[in-house]
Amino acid sequence: MTYTCFTFFFLPLFRWNVKYYATASCCGPVYLLDNDLGKRIARGEVLDLTEEDLINPVHQNNYGGALHCSRCGYQCSSDFTYCPKCGNKLL
């Protein structure tokens, strides 16, 4: 989920432009989800996503020797064990 947030002295007051995303665990493409479906997932409902739900690809990974961090999305070379940006262990 991404959103824009208005804060006042570090207190988040309200947010807008909320978008929900899903990442495939096999090869890592990121898809934009419908807002209603994303809200249901954010509430904790366990849903099985179908191919019809994943129609808007936002980012496709190309495995040309580079890895993408599963936490922050940073692209780094395949000789890294940990992400140099956030420290997450790369798979």
VEXNUTI-584084 format. One record per residue: y, z, x of N, C-alpha, C in turn; residue number from 1. Coordinates in steps of 0.2 Angstrom, whole numbers, plus 5000, padded with zeros to 4 digits. Atoms other than C-alpha are relative to their C-alpha. Example, Ala and Ser with C-alpha at 12.3 -4.5 7.8 and 13.67 -1.06 7.14 Angstrom:
% VEXNUTI-584084
{tike {4994 5000 5004} {4978 5039 5062} {5006 5000 5004} 1},
{tike {4994 4999 4996} {4995 5036 5068} {5005 5003 4996} 2},
***
This chain:
% VEXNUTI-584084
{tike {4994 5000 5004} {5000 5000 5000} {5006 5000 5004} 1},
{tike {4994 5000 4997} {5017 4996 5006} {5006 5001 4995} 2},
{tike {4994 4999 5005} {5034 5001 4998} {5006 5001 5004} 3},
{tike {4994 4998 4997} {5052 5003 5001} {5002 5007 4997} 4},
{tike {4998 4993 5002} {5059 5021 5000} {5007 5002 5001} 5},
{tike {4993 4997 4999} {5076 5029 4997} {4999 5007 5002} 6},
{tike {5000 4993 4998} {5077 5045 5007} {5007 5003 5001} 7},
{tike {4993 4997 4999} {5091 5058 5007} {4998 5007 5004} 8},
{tike {5001 4995 4996} {5090 5070 5022} {4992 5001 5001} 9},
{tike {5007 5000 4999} {5072 5066 5025} {4995 5001 4994} 10},
{tike {5003 4999 5006} {5067 5069 5007} {4999 4993 4996} 11},
{tike {5001 5007 5004} {5059 5053 4998} {5002 5002 4993} 12},
{tike {4998 4999 5007} {5068 5052 4982} {4997 4995 4995} 13},
{tike {5004 5004 5004} {5061 5036 4975} {4998 4994 5004} 14},
{tike {5002 5006 4996} {5052 5020 4980} {5000 4994 4995} 15},
{tike {5000 5006 5004} {5052 5002 4974} {4997 4995 5004} 16},
{tike {5003 5006 4997} {5044 4985 4979} {4993 5002 5003} 17},
{tike {5006 4998 4998} {5027 4993 4979} {4995 4994 5000} 18},
{tike {5005 5005 5000} {5013 4981 4984} {4993 5003 5003} 19},
{tike {5007 4997 4998} {4994 4985 4986} {4996 4994 5003} 20},
{tike {5003 5005 4996} {4983 4976 4999} {4992 5003 5000} 21},
{tike {5007 4998 4998} {4964 4976 5002} {4998 4996 5006} 22},
{tike {5002 5003 4993} {4956 4972 5019} {4992 5000 4999} 23},
{tike {5007 5001 5000} {4938 4965 5020} {4997 5003 5006} 24},
{tike {5003 4997 4995} {4927 4975 5031} {4996 4996 5005} 25},
{tike {5004 5004 4996} {4917 4961 5038} {5004 4996 5005} 26},
{tike {4996 5004 4995} {4930 4950 5046} {5007 5001 5000} 27},
{tike {4993 4998 4999} {4947 4958 5043} {5005 4996 4996} 28},
{tike {4994 5003 5004} {4957 4946 5031} {5003 5005 4995} 29},
{tike {4997 4996 5004} {4970 4955 5021} {5002 4996 4994} 30},
{tike {4998 5003 5007} {4973 4951 5002} {5005 5004 4996} 31},
{tike {4995 4997 5004} {4987 4955 4991} {4996 5001 4993} 32},
{tike {5004 4998 5006} {4980 4964 4975} {5005 5000 4994} 33},
{tike {4996 5000 5006} {4987 4964 4957} {5002 5008 5000} 34},
{tike {4997 4993 5000} {4998 4980 4955} {4996 5004 4995} 35},
{tike {5004 4995 5004} {4988 4987 4940} {4993 5002 5004} 36},
{tike {5006 4999 4996} {4972 4985 4951} {5001 5005 5005} 37},
{tike {4999 4996 4995} {4980 4993 4965} {5002 5007 4998} 38},
{tike {4998 4993 5002} {4987 5008 4955} {4993 5004 4998} 39},
{tike {5007 4997 5002} {4969 5011 4948} {4997 5003 5007} 40},
{tike {5003 4998 4994} {4963 5012 4966} {5003 5006 5003} 41},
{tike {4996 4995 4997} {4977 5023 4972} {4999 5007 4996} 42},
{tike {5002 4994 5004} {4972 5035 4958} {4994 5003 5001} 43},
{tike {5007 4997 4998} {4955 5037 4965} {4994 4997 4997} 44},
{tike {5006 5004 5003} {4945 5025 4954} {4996 4996 5005} 45},
{tike {5004 5003 4995} {4930 5018 4963} {4999 4993 4996} 46},
{tike {5000 5006 5003} {4931 4999 4959} {4996 4995 5005} 47},
{tike {5003 5005 4996} {4920 4984 4965} {5005 4994 4999} 48},
{tike {4996 5006 5001} {4932 4970 4969} {4996 4994 5000} 49},
{tike {5003 5007 5000} {4927 4952 4965} {5004 4995 5004} 50},
{tike {4996 5005 4996} {4932 4936 4973} {5006 4998 4996} 51},
{tike {4994 5002 5004} {4944 4933 4958} {5006 5005 5002} 52},
{tike {4995 4995 4998} {4953 4949 4964} {5003 4998 5006} 53},
{tike {4998 5002 4993} {4955 4942 4982} {5002 4993 5000} 54},
{tike {4998 5007 5000} {4964 4926 4978} {5006 4999 5005} 55},
{tike {4994 5001 4996} {4980 4929 4988} {4999 5003 5007} 56},
{tike {5001 4997 4993} {4976 4930 5007} {5007 5001 5003} 57},
{tike {4993 4998 4996} {4991 4938 5017} {4999 4998 5007} 58},
{tike {5001 5000 4993} {4983 4938 5034} {4993 4998 5001} 59},
{tike {5006 5002 4998} {4968 4929 5041} {4999 5002 5008} 60},
{tike {5002 4999 4993} {4960 4935 5058} {4997 4994 5003} 61},
{tike {5004 5006 4997} {4955 4922 5070} {4998 5004 5007} 62},
{tike {5003 4996 4994} {4943 4929 5083} {4999 4996 5006} 63},
{tike {5000 5004 4994} {4948 4919 5098} {5001 5005 5006} 64},
{tike {5000 4995 4994} {4944 4934 5110} {5005 5006 4999} 65},
{tike {4996 4995 5001} {4957 4945 5102} {4998 5005 4995} 66},
{tike {5002 4995 5005} {4955 4961 5092} {5006 5002 4996} 67},
{tike {4995 4997 5004} {4965 4968 5078} {4998 5007 4998} 68},
{tike {5001 4993 5002} {4967 4987 5075} {4999 5000 4993} 69},
{tike {5001 4999 5007} {4960 4992 5059} {5005 5005 4996} 70},
{tike {4995 4996 5003} {4974 5005 5057} {5007 4997 4999} 71},
{tike {4993 5002 5000} {4990 4997 5062} {5001 4992 5000} 72},
{tike {5000 5008 4999} {4985 4978 5064} {5002 4997 5006} 73},
{tike {4997 5002 4993} {4991 4977 5082} {4994 4995 5003} 74},
{tike {5004 5005 4996} {4983 4962 5091} {5000 5002 5007} 75},
{tike {5001 4999 4993} {4976 4966 5108} {4994 4996 5003} 76},
{tike {5005 5004 4997} {4964 4958 5120} {4993 5004 4999} 77},
{tike {5007 4997 5001} {4945 4962 5119} {4998 5005 5005} 78},
{tike {5002 4995 4995} {4945 4972 5135} {5002 5007 4998} 79},
{tike {4998 4993 5002} {4953 4987 5126} {4995 5003 4996} 80},
{tike {5005 4996 5004} {4943 5001 5119} {5004 5004 4994} 81},
{tike {4995 4996 5005} {4958 5010 5110} {5006 4995 4999} 82},
{tike {4994 5004 5001} {4973 5002 5102} {5006 5003 5004} 83},
{tike {4995 4997 4996} {4988 5003 5114} {5006 5002 4996} 84},
{tike {4994 4998 5004} {5000 5005 5100} {4999 5007 4996} 85},
{tike {5001 4994 5004} {4992 5019 5089} {4995 5004 5002} 86},
{tike {5006 4996 4997} {4977 5025 5099} {4994 5000 4996} 87},
{tike {5006 5000 5004} {4964 5021 5086} {4995 4996 5004} 88},
{tike {5005 5003 4997} {4947 5017 5092} {4998 4993 4997} 89},
{tike {5001 5007 5002} {4944 4998 5091} {4992 4999 4999} 90},
{tike {5007 5001 5001} {4927 4992 5084} {4998 4993 5003} 91},
***
